[in-house]
Amino acid sequence: MKRSIKHQYFFAHSPEKVWQYLTDSDLMALWLMKNNFKPIVGTDFQFRINPIPDLDFDGTFYCTVLEIEPYKKLSYSWKSGPGDEKITLESVVIWKLDPTEKGTQVYLEHNGFDKDENFDFFNGLNHGWLEKFEKINNLLNV
């Protein structure tokens, strides 16, 4: 079964301001996870949290920057597994920013949850991304 997470969120801020929170490693750590992200196509990076044994997850998302169109589009692979270099989730995160008169409409698509073993990740991230939008919004409005 093909599963994809799709969300959109409006920020009352410019695409440039929102883009900072999607591409600056220090700002990303405030709303998402610790990371070593660099906004350069082909760059490998990781997001890190505590392991979650119930999800067979070692706590590291292994990622590669796939596409960057400044202030418009960002995509990266998002892989994880139980450890020992075993990957059980191979997915892709795509961010698109659309400027409006009053701010920025952001679209998120997260694909790659086709395997039944990834259903719990799909459910958790589907809700989790909504919480992340709220965190970004709160940080932008400080």
N, C-alpha and C positions, 0 to 999 in steps of 0.2 A: 504494500500500500504506500503510495506517495504522500509524504507528510511534509508540509512547509509552514513555517511561522511567517505571518505577514502582519505588520502593525504600522500605523502611522501616528504621528504626533506633531502638533503645532507648537512652535516656540516663538515667542514675541521678541525675537532677536535676529540679527542678520545671519546669513549663511556663514560668513567669516567667523563670527563669534561661536556659532554652533560647531563649526568645523574644528575649532580648537579643541573642543571636548571630545571629539571623535579621533583626533590624530596626535594630541600631545600626551606623551606617556605619563607625565605627572598628573595631568588632569584626568586621564582615563583611570588612574589608580583611585581617584576620589569617588568615582561612580560605578566602576566596573570591577577591576581586580588589579593587583600588582602585575606589572608587565615590563617588558623591555622592547616595546613597540617603537619602530622607526617608520615614518611615512615614505618608504622607498619600495617601489615594485620589486618583488623578488626577495625581499628581506624576510628571513625566518625570525619569529619571535614567540614568546610564550606568555600566557595569562596563568597566574598561579593562585590557588586557594588551598585550603586544607583538603586532604583526601576524603572521599565519600565512599566507604566500603560497600554500602548498600547499593550503590550505582555501579560498582566495579570500576571506580574512577580514582586515579592516583593523585588528583589535584592539579594536574597540569594540562592546559589546552595548548597544543602545538599548532602554530599558525604560520602562514606565509602571506605576505601582502600580494594580492593578485592584480588589483587595479586601483589607480588613483587619478581622479579628475578633480583638481582642487576646487573646493567649495560646492562640488556637484555630486561626486560619487566616490565611494571607497568600498573595496571588497577584499576579504581575506578568507583563507581556508581556516577551519576550526576543527581540529582533530583531538581525540582523547581516547583513553583506554585505561586498563587496570595497572599498567606499569610494565617494566621489562621490555620496552619498545613495542608492545602489542597495542594496536589501534583498533578500536571497535566502533568508533563514531568518526565518520569522514563527512564533514559538512562545510557549507560556505555561508558567510555572513555578507550581505550586501546592504550598504547604506546609500540612499539617494536624498539629496537636498534640493528643494524647489523653493526659490525665493518668491515671496508674496509682498503685497503692499505693506503688510503689518508684521512681517517676520519671515519665518522659514517653516515650510511643511517638510517633515522628515519621514521617509519611508524606510522601513527595515524589512528585509526578507532573509530568512535563515532556512536554508535547504539542506537536505541530506539525512532525514530521519526515517528512511524507508525500511530499515531492518527493525523487526519486532523488539530486539534487544535494546533499541534506542528509544522506545516509547516513553520510558520514565524521564529521560533527558528531554525529549520533546515537550512533555507536559510541564516540567520544571522551567525550561527556558521560555516556553510560550508565555507563562505568567511572569517569569523573571525579567524578561525584556521590558515589559510594561513598567515594572518597578524601576528599572534603569532609566527609562525616559523621565520618570518623575524625579529621580535623583539629579539628572542633568538639569532639568528645569529649575529645581531648587537651587542648584549651584549657580546657574545663570542669573537668578533673581536675587542673589545676595548683595 
